[in-house]
Amino acid sequence: LISAGNQKSRSTVSAADGRFSFHDVPIGAYSIEIWRDATRLKTLGGVNLPETGIQDLIASIDRAGLSGVVRDSVSGEPIAGADVFVEEHPRSARDRRRQQRATTTDSGGSFVFDDLIPGDYVVEFAPRMYLRQSSTIQVRAGANQLYASCSLCGWIRVLVDGAAELVAARRTSIEWVFQYGPAEYEYYSGVGKLASDGALTVPIGEKSSGRLRLRIGVAG
């Protein structure tokens, strides 16, 4: 509860049913700010406390949701396990702390953010081994959808000795590990298919150097 002189005079916490009250408040003009977890949800201005000393207010808080799918820009296949970050745009947050959230896409490439404050947001998509992509979206009260197409950010082609015999024998699946750092967890891995020219394409993400190991002749 803020007085006309912009001085915070009272604060309270709403009950389980959302009700709140202030007692022994001097007659005058006030504004009410509604906050949760250091985030201001709404400001009610022009609240005049009458001589009777009783004023009933009903404050509704609009909420929003944001969902979508992250796909490979070439194949159109959904990207599972992609990190998705959402942050309230500075022009929406203004003088309060910006709302920030993060999630990960499911097996179908889908992500969901619930219980957002309506406003402008910056959404960043960061799938592993793909270029990061960001979008600015106006999130309105209710359901909102956003779809993203991400591109692989780096790859190398490796010519494999004896590839013709492997292709003829239909043993074209090759396990690969790209170690880009000294730590055990600093690597990318996967299974690739030999092309007809004997080349294997290996995605290396944003890394410019590393060590590549292949296990050739895996059945498949």
NUFI-139216 format. One record per residue (C-alpha): x, y, z; residue number from 1. Coordinates in Angstrom, 2 decimals, decimal comma, m for minus. Layout:
<rs>
+---------+---------+---------+-----+
:      xx :      yy :      zz : num :
+---------+---------+---------+-----+
:       X :       Y :       Z : NUM :
...
+---------+---------+---------+-----+
</rs>
This chain:
<rs>
+---------+---------+---------+-----+
:      xx :      yy :      zz : num :
+---------+---------+---------+-----+
:    0,00 :    0,00 :    0,00 :   1 :
:    1,60 :    3,28 :   m1,17 :   2 :
:    0,47 :    6,74 :   m0,15 :   3 :
:    0,02 :    9,67 :   m2,54 :   4 :
:    3,52 :   10,87 :   m1,66 :   5 :
:    4,90 :    7,64 :   m3,15 :   6 :
:    5,99 :    6,37 :    0,25 :   7 :
:    5,32 :    2,72 :    1,04 :   8 :
:    3,23 :    2,72 :    4,17 :   9 :
:    1,95 :   m0,82 :    4,62 :  10 :
:    2,45 :   m4,35 :    3,35 :  11 :
:    0,63 :   m7,61 :    3,90 :  12 :
:    0,32 :  m11,14 :    2,53 :  13 :
:   m2,83 :  m12,49 :    0,92 :  14 :
:   m4,56 :  m15,48 :    2,48 :  15 :
:   m5,09 :  m18,84 :    0,80 :  16 :
:   m8,33 :  m17,55 :   m0,77 :  17 :
:   m6,57 :  m14,44 :   m2,14 :  18 :
:   m8,10 :  m12,00 :    0,35 :  19 :
:   m6,00 :   m9,24 :    1,91 :  20 :
:   m6,72 :   m6,33 :    4,25 :  21 :
:   m5,13 :   m3,21 :    5,74 :  22 :
:   m6,31 :   m1,77 :    9,06 :  23 :
:   m6,04 :    1,70 :   10,65 :  24 :
:   m5,14 :    3,39 :    7,38 :  25 :
:   m5,53 :    7,21 :    7,29 :  26 :
:   m8,09 :    8,65 :    4,86 :  27 :
:   m6,51 :    9,65 :    1,55 :  28 :
:   m5,38 :    8,56 :   m1,91 :  29 :
:   m3,31 :    5,43 :   m2,34 :  30 :
:   m2,03 :    2,97 :   m4,91 :  31 :
:   m1,63 :   m0,74 :   m4,33 :  32 :
:    1,18 :   m2,88 :   m5,74 :  33 :
:    0,77 :   m6,64 :   m5,94 :  34 :
:    4,02 :   m8,62 :   m5,81 :  35 :
:    5,05 :  m12,26 :   m5,81 :  36 :
:    8,59 :  m13,64 :   m5,54 :  37 :
:   10,16 :  m10,19 :   m6,05 :  38 :
:    8,07 :   m9,68 :   m9,20 :  39 :
:    5,46 :   m6,95 :   m9,38 :  40 :
:    2,32 :   m8,39 :  m10,92 :  41 :
:    0,04 :   m5,37 :  m10,98 :  42 :
:   m0,42 :   m1,78 :   m9,75 :  43 :
:   m3,81 :   m0,37 :   m8,81 :  44 :
:   m3,77 :    3,42 :   m8,86 :  45 :
:   m6,29 :    6,00 :   m7,73 :  46 :
:   m7,51 :    4,12 :   m4,67 :  47 :
:   m9,30 :    6,65 :   m2,48 :  48 :
:  m10,05 :    5,67 :    1,08 :  49 :
:  m13,42 :    7,31 :    1,99 :  50 :
:  m14,37 :    8,85 :    5,29 :  51 :
:  m16,19 :    5,69 :    6,23 :  52 :
:  m12,76 :    4,08 :    6,30 :  53 :
:  m13,83 :    1,03 :    4,29 :  54 :
:  m12,92 :    0,32 :    0,67 :  55 :
:  m13,44 :   m3,03 :   m1,05 :  56 :
:  m11,21 :   m3,85 :   m4,03 :  57 :
:  m11,11 :   m6,77 :   m6,44 :  58 :
:   m7,77 :   m7,23 :   m8,24 :  59 :
:   m7,53 :   m9,74 :  m11,06 :  60 :
:   m4,12 :  m10,93 :  m12,25 :  61 :
:   m3,89 :  m11,93 :  m15,89 :  62 :
:   m1,70 :  m14,96 :  m16,52 :  63 :
:   m0,28 :  m16,37 :  m19,73 :  64 :
:    1,24 :  m19,56 :  m21,11 :  65 :
:    3,76 :  m20,11 :  m23,89 :  66 :
:    4,29 :  m23,39 :  m25,73 :  67 :
:    5,81 :  m24,56 :  m29,00 :  68 :
:    8,01 :  m27,03 :  m30,84 :  69 :
:   11,71 :  m26,88 :  m31,76 :  70 :
:   12,62 :  m28,55 :  m35,06 :  71 :
:   15,66 :  m29,17 :  m37,24 :  72 :
:   15,66 :  m26,55 :  m40,01 :  73 :
:   16,66 :  m29,09 :  m42,68 :  74 :
:   14,89 :  m32,33 :  m41,82 :  75 :
:   11,94 :  m30,83 :  m39,97 :  76 :
:   12,38 :  m33,45 :  m37,25 :  77 :
:   11,67 :  m32,38 :  m33,65 :  78 :
:   14,71 :  m31,77 :  m31,47 :  79 :
:   14,49 :  m33,46 :  m28,09 :  80 :
:   16,43 :  m32,26 :  m25,06 :  81 :
:   16,85 :  m28,70 :  m26,34 :  82 :
:   17,29 :  m26,02 :  m23,70 :  83 :
:   14,74 :  m23,20 :  m23,96 :  84 :
:   15,08 :  m19,96 :  m21,99 :  85 :
:   12,50 :  m17,21 :  m21,62 :  86 :
:   13,23 :  m13,79 :  m20,12 :  87 :
:   10,96 :  m10,82 :  m19,79 :  88 :
:   11,99 :   m7,96 :  m22,08 :  89 :
:   13,36 :   m4,86 :  m20,27 :  90 :
:   10,58 :   m2,67 :  m21,67 :  91 :
:    8,00 :   m4,90 :  m19,97 :  92 :
:    9,81 :   m5,35 :  m16,66 :  93 :
:   10,78 :   m1,67 :  m16,30 :  94 :
:   11,82 :   m1,02 :  m12,70 :  95 :
:   11,34 :   m4,53 :  m11,34 :  96 :
:   13,36 :   m7,72 :  m11,66 :  97 :
:   12,75 :   m9,45 :  m14,97 :  98 :
:   11,01 :  m12,82 :  m14,91 :  99 :
:   13,32 :  m15,61 :  m16,12 : 100 :
:   12,48 :  m19,26 :  m16,73 : 101 :
:   14,10 :  m22,30 :  m18,37 : 102 :
:   12,92 :  m25,70 :  m19,55 : 103 :
:   13,90 :  m28,58 :  m21,86 : 104 :
:   12,01 :  m29,96 :  m24,84 : 105 :
:   10,47 :  m33,42 :  m24,56 : 106 :
:   10,86 :  m36,33 :  m26,99 : 107 :
:    8,56 :  m34,58 :  m29,45 : 108 :
:   10,51 :  m31,32 :  m29,34 : 109 :
:    7,75 :  m29,58 :  m27,36 : 110 :
:    8,21 :  m27,06 :  m24,55 : 111 :
:    5,75 :  m25,33 :  m22,20 : 112 :
:    5,97 :  m22,31 :  m19,90 : 113 :
:    3,01 :  m21,75 :  m17,58 : 114 :
:    2,07 :  m18,90 :  m15,27 : 115 :
:    3,83 :  m16,07 :  m17,12 : 116 :
:    3,04 :  m12,38 :  m16,73 : 117 :
:    1,65 :  m10,99 :  m20,02 : 118 :
:    4,19 :   m8,78 :  m21,80 : 119 :
:    7,16 :   m8,87 :  m24,16 : 120 :
:    9,65 :  m11,72 :  m23,81 : 121 :
:   12,93 :  m12,84 :  m25,37 : 122 :
:   12,94 :  m16,60 :  m26,00 : 123 :
:   16,25 :  m18,36 :  m26,65 : 124 :
:   16,56 :  m21,85 :  m28,10 : 125 :
:   19,83 :  m23,71 :  m27,42 : 126 :
:   19,77 :  m27,30 :  m28,71 : 127 :
:   23,03 :  m29,15 :  m28,32 : 128 :
:   25,19 :  m28,90 :  m31,49 : 129 :
:   22,83 :  m26,35 :  m33,04 : 130 :
:   23,15 :  m22,62 :  m33,50 : 131 :
:   21,47 :  m20,68 :  m30,72 : 132 :
:   18,40 :  m18,82 :  m31,86 : 133 :
:   16,40 :  m16,10 :  m30,13 : 134 :
:   13,02 :  m14,51 :  m30,81 : 135 :
:   11,10 :  m11,62 :  m29,27 : 136 :
:    7,42 :  m12,33 :  m28,74 : 137 :
:    4,51 :  m10,49 :  m27,20 : 138 :
:    2,90 :  m12,90 :  m24,75 : 139 :
:   m0,77 :  m12,14 :  m24,24 : 140 :
:   m3,08 :  m13,37 :  m21,51 : 141 :
:   m4,07 :  m16,96 :  m22,20 : 142 :
:   m2,30 :  m19,44 :  m24,47 : 143 :
:    0,50 :  m18,41 :  m26,85 : 144 :
:    2,50 :  m20,51 :  m29,30 : 145 :
:    5,98 :  m20,14 :  m30,78 : 146 :
:    7,76 :  m22,49 :  m33,18 : 147 :
:   11,50 :  m22,56 :  m33,87 : 148 :
:   13,70 :  m24,07 :  m36,57 : 149 :
:   17,35 :  m24,49 :  m35,60 : 150 :
:   20,35 :  m25,22 :  m37,82 : 151 :
:   23,39 :  m27,33 :  m37,06 : 152 :
:   26,22 :  m24,96 :  m36,25 : 153 :
:   29,18 :  m27,05 :  m37,32 : 154 :
:   30,12 :  m30,35 :  m38,93 : 155 :
:   33,04 :  m32,18 :  m40,51 : 156 :
:   33,17 :  m34,75 :  m43,31 : 157 :
:   35,48 :  m37,72 :  m42,83 : 158 :
:   36,53 :  m40,03 :  m45,67 : 159 :
:   36,73 :  m43,60 :  m44,35 : 160 :
:   39,26 :  m46,09 :  m45,74 : 161 :
:   37,63 :  m49,26 :  m47,02 : 162 :
:   34,24 :  m47,56 :  m47,13 : 163 :
:   33,29 :  m49,24 :  m50,43 : 164 :
:   33,51 :  m52,70 :  m48,84 : 165 :
:   31,49 :  m51,53 :  m45,83 : 166 :
:   28,79 :  m50,02 :  m48,06 : 167 :
:   28,66 :  m53,21 :  m50,16 : 168 :
:   28,27 :  m55,27 :  m47,00 : 169 :
:   25,61 :  m52,86 :  m45,72 : 170 :
:   27,66 :  m52,20 :  m42,61 : 171 :
:   27,40 :  m48,44 :  m42,88 : 172 :
:   26,63 :  m47,41 :  m39,30 : 173 :
:   29,62 :  m45,84 :  m37,55 : 174 :
:   29,78 :  m44,82 :  m33,92 : 175 :
:   31,68 :  m41,58 :  m33,35 : 176 :
:   32,93 :  m39,58 :  m30,37 : 177 :
:   34,15 :  m35,99 :  m30,72 : 178 :
:   36,19 :  m35,00 :  m27,64 : 179 :
:   36,46 :  m31,20 :  m27,56 : 180 :
:   37,95 :  m30,80 :  m24,06 : 181 :
:   40,07 :  m32,60 :  m21,46 : 182 :
:   37,22 :  m33,41 :  m19,09 : 183 :
:   35,38 :  m36,72 :  m19,43 : 184 :
:   32,04 :  m35,00 :  m20,05 : 185 :
:   33,38 :  m32,65 :  m22,77 : 186 :
:   32,37 :  m34,65 :  m25,80 : 187 :
:   29,65 :  m35,20 :  m28,40 : 188 :
:   28,77 :  m38,70 :  m29,57 : 189 :
:   26,41 :  m40,40 :  m31,95 : 190 :
:   25,94 :  m42,91 :  m34,76 : 191 :
:   26,29 :  m41,81 :  m38,38 : 192 :
:   25,73 :  m43,41 :  m41,77 : 193 :
:   28,34 :  m43,65 :  m44,50 : 194 :
:   27,40 :  m41,85 :  m47,69 : 195 :
:   27,85 :  m43,53 :  m51,06 : 196 :
:   31,16 :  m41,68 :  m51,55 : 197 :
:   32,53 :  m43,14 :  m48,31 : 198 :
:   32,16 :  m39,92 :  m46,31 : 199 :
:   30,80 :  m39,63 :  m42,80 : 200 :
:   29,27 :  m36,35 :  m41,61 : 201 :
:   29,87 :  m35,57 :  m37,92 : 202 :
:   28,24 :  m32,57 :  m36,19 : 203 :
:   30,69 :  m30,78 :  m33,87 : 204 :
:   28,52 :  m28,01 :  m32,45 : 205 :
:   30,22 :  m24,68 :  m31,79 : 206 :
:   33,65 :  m26,24 :  m31,28 : 207 :
:   36,49 :  m25,48 :  m33,68 : 208 :
:   38,92 :  m28,21 :  m32,62 : 209 :
:   38,92 :  m31,57 :  m30,94 : 210 :
:   39,67 :  m35,25 :  m31,28 : 211 :
:   37,49 :  m37,62 :  m33,29 : 212 :
:   37,27 :  m41,37 :  m32,65 : 213 :
:   35,37 :  m43,79 :  m34,87 : 214 :
:   34,16 :  m47,33 :  m34,40 : 215 :
:   33,80 :  m48,65 :  m37,93 : 216 :
:   31,77 :  m51,60 :  m39,10 : 217 :
:   28,91 :  m51,50 :  m36,63 : 218 :
:   26,10 :  m53,66 :  m37,99 : 219 :
:   23,28 :  m51,73 :  m39,57 : 220 :
+---------+---------+---------+-----+
</rs>
